Amino acid sequence: MLKSPAYLVLPLALAAAGLGAGSSPAAAKAPVACDIRVTETGGTRELSAVVMAASAITGTYQFDLSSVSSAGNAETSQGDEMTAAAGETVLSTTSVSPGGKFNAKLTVTWAGGSASCAKNG
């Protein structure tokens, strides 16, 4: 059986895990991500379409929402061009009935790719 010297095992293990020299946890993260945040205050349920970017981006977004409540069914679709600074940017906020059900999907597209997220409630 061939034994590897201990000083070679750790660098190889780190490289396999993507943690070798020149990389950092921030480099391992996607440059753009999205989220749909639900906030309930004072009898109102708000859904916020949020993009998180490592650096400023421009592109488009599409926020689709279907909801069902005692008042009936509703379908909304919001989309537009967007510019997002580094960090978090709220692209859109909408309200739904607090006692109802919803399905929401957000897609953000920029020159480097796209990110999608969904939330049901």
C-alpha positions in Angstrom: 0.0 0.0 0.0 1.3 3.4 -1.0 1.2 6.1 1.7 0.9 9.8 0.9 3.0 12.2 3.0 0.8 14.1 5.4 1.9 17.5 3.9 0.3 16.5 0.5 -3.0 15.2 1.9 -4.3 18.5 3.3 -3.7 20.7 0.2 -5.3 18.0 -2.0 -8.3 17.7 0.3 -8.7 21.5 0.4 -8.5 21.8 -3.4 -11.1 19.0 -3.8 -13.4 21.0 -1.5 -12.8 24.2 -3.5 -11.0 25.8 -0.6 -7.4 26.0 -2.0 -5.2 29.0 -2.3 -6.8 32.0 -4.1 -10.4 31.1 -3.2 -12.7 32.3 -0.5 -16.2 31.6 0.7 -17.4 34.7 -1.2 -15.9 33.4 -4.4 -17.8 30.1 -4.0 -21.2 32.0 -3.8 -23.2 32.8 -6.9 -22.8 36.4 -7.9 -26.6 36.9 -8.0 -29.5 35.3 -6.1 -33.1 36.1 -5.4 -35.7 35.8 -2.6 -39.4 36.3 -2.1 -39.9 37.7 1.4 -43.2 37.5 3.2 -44.0 40.1 5.9 -47.3 40.0 7.8 -48.1 43.2 9.7 -51.4 44.7 10.8 -53.6 42.2 9.0 -51.7 42.7 5.7 -49.4 40.1 4.0 -46.8 41.7 1.7 -44.6 39.8 -0.7 -41.3 41.5 -1.7 -39.3 40.4 -4.7 -35.6 40.8 -3.7 -32.4 40.4 -5.7 -29.0 40.0 -3.9 -25.9 40.8 -6.1 -22.2 40.7 -5.3 -21.8 43.8 -7.6 -24.1 46.2 -9.5 -26.1 44.6 -12.3 -28.6 45.6 -14.9 -31.1 43.4 -16.5 -34.8 42.5 -16.2 -37.0 40.8 -13.7 -40.3 38.9 -13.9 -42.5 38.5 -10.7 -45.5 36.2 -11.2 -48.1 35.7 -8.4 -51.3 33.7 -8.2 -53.4 33.8 -5.0 -56.6 32.3 -3.8 -58.7 33.7 -0.9 -62.3 34.0 0.2 -62.4 37.2 -2.0 -61.6 35.1 -5.1 -58.6 34.2 -7.3 -56.1 36.7 -8.6 -53.2 36.4 -11.0 -50.6 39.2 -11.3 -47.4 39.5 -13.4 -44.9 42.3 -12.9 -41.8 42.7 -14.9 -39.5 45.5 -16.0 -35.9 46.5 -16.6 -33.9 46.8 -13.4 -30.7 48.1 -12.0 -29.5 46.6 -8.7 -26.7 47.9 -6.6 -24.3 45.5 -4.8 -26.2 44.0 -1.8 -29.9 43.7 -1.6 -32.5 45.5 -3.8 -36.3 45.2 -3.5 -37.6 45.0 -7.1 -41.3 44.9 -6.3 -43.7 44.6 -3.4 -47.4 43.5 -3.5 -50.1 42.6 -1.0 -52.2 39.4 -0.8 -55.0 38.4 1.6 -53.5 37.2 4.9 -55.8 34.2 5.1 -55.4 33.1 1.5 -52.9 30.9 -0.3 -50.3 32.1 -2.9 -47.7 30.8 -5.4 -45.0 33.3 -6.3 -42.1 33.1 -8.7 -39.3 35.6 -9.3 -36.8 35.4 -12.2 -34.0 37.8 -12.6 -32.0 38.0 -15.8 -28.7 39.9 -16.4 -25.9 39.7 -19.0 -24.2 37.0 -17.0 -27.1 34.6 -16.5 -30.3 34.3 -14.6 -31.6 33.3 -11.1 -35.1 32.1 -10.1 -36.8 31.5 -6.8 -40.3 30.6 -5.8 -42.4 30.6 -2.6 -45.7 29.2 -1.7 -47.8 30.2 1.3 
